Amino acid sequence: MGASVQQESMLRKPILMPPGMIKKVDKIARDKKVSFAEVVRAAVEAYDGDLSIGDEALLEALADTLIRTTQEVIKKIDEVEKRLDESHAKLEAQ
């Protein structure tokens, strides 16, 4: 956590969290030997809700790859189904 947060005056803000999340934050705080509030402040500092241009490009490339590979898998499945149909027809003919 940066020094700027430590130098600012603190304000109290009650928050509501599900019990499971509270347990998770308590465990993190215990493991790191810091307060519950320090874990929450660190999480807020680490959060970046905006995607950078690089992140967007990476996600777009990932989506393109996923679409391409899915199309290739569908083509292979179609080929296998065709071969199975041919094999099934030969077996029925015997």
Secondary structure, 3 states (H helix, E strand, C coil): CCHHHHHCCCCCCCCCCCHHHHHHHHHHHHHHCCCHHHHHHHHHHHCCCCCCHHHHHHHHHHHHHHHHHHHHHHHHHHHHHHHHHHHHHHHHHC
